[in-house]
Amino acid sequence: MKKGRVILLCGSPGVGKTAVADALAKKGHTSVTIGTLMKELAVSKGYVKNRDEIRYLPKETTTKLRKAAIRRISEMRGTVIVDTHVSVANGNRYTSGMPYDTVSMLNSVSGIIFMDATNRELMLRRKKDKDRTREEEDERRMDNQRAINLGVVSYYFTYLNIPLYIIHNRQGHISETVKNCLEAIENME
């Protein structure tokens, strides 16, 4: 296995990225969530009280927080699964969760796993997640965000010449999703 290898694990809010990343960590991979790293720094500086408030910070602040998180990730060894949002929705406004200048700071991006789910699955998961404060969204906004996310990851995998895997995380089948992710990771070596 290569040292310092980064794999981006992304998808819409509620798709199950963190649950899958945690399961991959139990299989021996390092898993890190950019939003959590950003939250830790933002809370320590008094900018926010929880992770979901980050989306309301000024762009300059979120950029600094994201770059600080990326610097920490770049120092990690082994295969690092980076759980991140491609885009962040705030009403009808979308901002980049992983701008290209940030992705280019990461060493050895080996591939992207884009997790997907149906809108119904996403809505059910978001409603059940009591740890997060999520905005109510309709299917049109969810479709818009999915299209934005796929457009961005399509650019990244083309520009960086790395593989892109699209894996559906079916409700109640996380072990199947983890198995598919592990196969994708193995094929990225």
Steps between C-alpha positions, in 0.01 A plus 500: 500500500625847415590746774321833517221398262177706511158385386214748491169362628223739407130529431190691606421569867332196649641250253690321778858612434597517866346161586687342209824687585473373860451144372803537270704619801409176676649320198836672557476821300544844651178695474467873544208738450596843374191657658597361841854633472362838394251496788772429757700800384193725463375415850845561650501847340143574614358522144231233549347268758434207264600369161181600321563870573815495283293544182394846623855628554657744252678339205843621616452331837384169356790506252751542785335224703493262202865563414603440862310169491668402172844574644426259787383232256810545282718402796323164547652170390344196336171495318292795617130501423389864488128537574390828346222691330556602141251783537324661795142621458367804679149553361538551125869589538770236456862540601787268434580254776823404323626775268767387257774703670425301817494163324832583337651551850440132576786264428439188294126513431453148364129502426151616580210301637173680439229353718145539381150418623147571388336823611263296717794330674673836552189659649442207737861506621504876547184488711640220718835675560446689826870593528483743209296811422403471136296728283175364360546422136273397221579250224586774249772640727631151570516429126675835443760425766558148363553648150743760637689233695528265203618785278773594746625145561493440122735795461728378779534144374564622146746773594686290758482185284370287786216246516148593608271239653129568546360277771135492601453480878168318521299539818577216738791365292804678645707179504450471123601865456813452712590186300462696174715783640771258610507349150528849350787588736685179408458577130650848549839357598 
